[in-house]
Amino acid sequence: MIRFINPQQYATYTPPANPQAHAVYQYVEPFIEKGSRALISNVDTEVWLAQIDDILLPVTKNIAQYENSYVCSLYTHYISYCKEEMNIVGIGGVKYLFAPLLGLLGWMAKRAQMNKVVILNNFMLSTNLYVPISKMQYQELVWAAQKQFPGFLIAFRSINEDYNATALADLISLGGHKIASRRVYLLKSENIRSCAKKLLRKDENTKQAKNYCWANASLADVPDINQFYEALYLKKYSRLNPQFTQLFYRHILQNALFRVRMLRQGAKNRGVCGLFVHGGGATAPIFGYASNSTTQDALYRVLSLWGWEMIQDKEPLNINFSSGVSLFKRARGAVGRTEYTVLFYNHLSIGRRWFWKWFTGFINRVALPIMIWKRY
């Protein structure tokens, strides 16, 4: 059974009686009742639910909203982020050659209604995690979505070629088109060789020497969580990352999908690591530390121990370190894999189909090899 629940139906809808469905239902509640911007200030989207038998998925629906964070905006992910990267990566004068081309590409993308998209299983986080869904369920879900949202691109974000290999193959066989999104780093015990173990144990020793310890986050920690995340992800990296509000942090502290821990030194909070745990996977969308810290404090190194600690505790989780800081992650045993967004656009107009066919080809054949070569 496939059913879509719109914002007006949410209050009278009864979700399936299982922990996964209850956690997702509770997660989207404030997004529907208060609006998405109350929780993520740069995400303006309409949040729905999709029920597939006894599984519940969050769904986002957009028409334009070109200023949105990349978690809901394909335009931001592929156009706006690229404009930022040209200044950050340091390609010098070459950017003056690429800037007009990128401007033309942005114009084409808007003409093709790039952001008129419904994203299924979208938690509005940097990395979405998936529960097991059969090929038949995916087929029924895609058909139902095309019927429910005529004229909208249908998309699945955060499908990597390792943990989601079966889902990726199933979706492509059903008519989906993969477009490379980014390189992510996955931690598996069998890939942690002796050199990586040495570095990880060194990080553990640093944690002990600095008298750092973990403590479960409470509502009193919310201002520090907000400060730590903003210092790293918004001020140091990019304001195109999701800009979570304190309401969002208060909300996830009470949601079963999240484990939020503070790194403390004595009575003082020094950093935060908030894990999103779902469908046999774990990733850390909430991560950060004090902006006045130094390399000697080793806060990034210690906070990043979360995946190694899960392996040590023998938690059967697919550990996803997301993107960025590739040298650091690879040195500690993480392996790089391509993450894709899978698009369904064969039902759209000829012009939009042409754009997406050309654009996916360009990203997969030109941009992806560069990402792999540069080891982003």
Disulfide bonds with the S-S distance in Angstrom:
none
